[in-house]
């Protein structure tokens, strides 16, 4: 129908369209999981650093 048009289209079946949408959500899921993991690891490092500084500051008080 659009073969001789200057705006040719590539029709897709419903199943091909649904598969493309699911594939996009799969990539978004991986991206969110990666960002969440990086944030969790950063919070873990900050918490560990805070605890280490607290212990270092209190060592003199505990030794007396």
N, C-alpha and C positions, 0 to 999 in steps of 0.2 A: 504494500500500500504506500509506503514512503520510499520506495526504491529510487525514484527519480527526483526526490525532494532534496533541497539543499540542507535540510535538517534531518538527516537519516537517524533512525532510532534502532536500538537493539532490544527487542522485546525479550523479557524474561518470564519464566514460569513462576508461579507462586512459591513452589518449593525452592527454586534457585534464589529467589529474593529472601525467603526466610533463612536459608542457609547462610547468605551473606550477612544478614543482621545478627545471627547467632555468632558468626565468626568475629564480628566487630565487638560484641559484648565479651567474648573470650579474651580479646586483647586488652580491653578495659579492665577486666577482672585481674589480669596479670599485672597491669600497671598499678592498680590500687593495692594489690598485695605487696608489690615491691616497695611502694612509697610507705606503706604501713610498717613494713619490716625495717626500713631505714629509720623511720621515726622512733620505733621501739628501741632499736639498738642505740640511737643517740640518747634517748632518755635513760637507758641503762648506764651508759658511760657517764652522763651528768650525775646520776644518783650515786654511782660508785666513787666519783671524784669528790662529791660533797661528803660522803661518809669517810673517805680517807683523810680529808682535811680536818674533819671534826675529831677523828681519832688522834691525828697528829697534834692538834691543839690541846687536847685533854690528856695527853700522855704525861705531862709534867704534874698535873693535878692528881692523877692516879698513882704516881710513883711515890708521893709523899706519905 
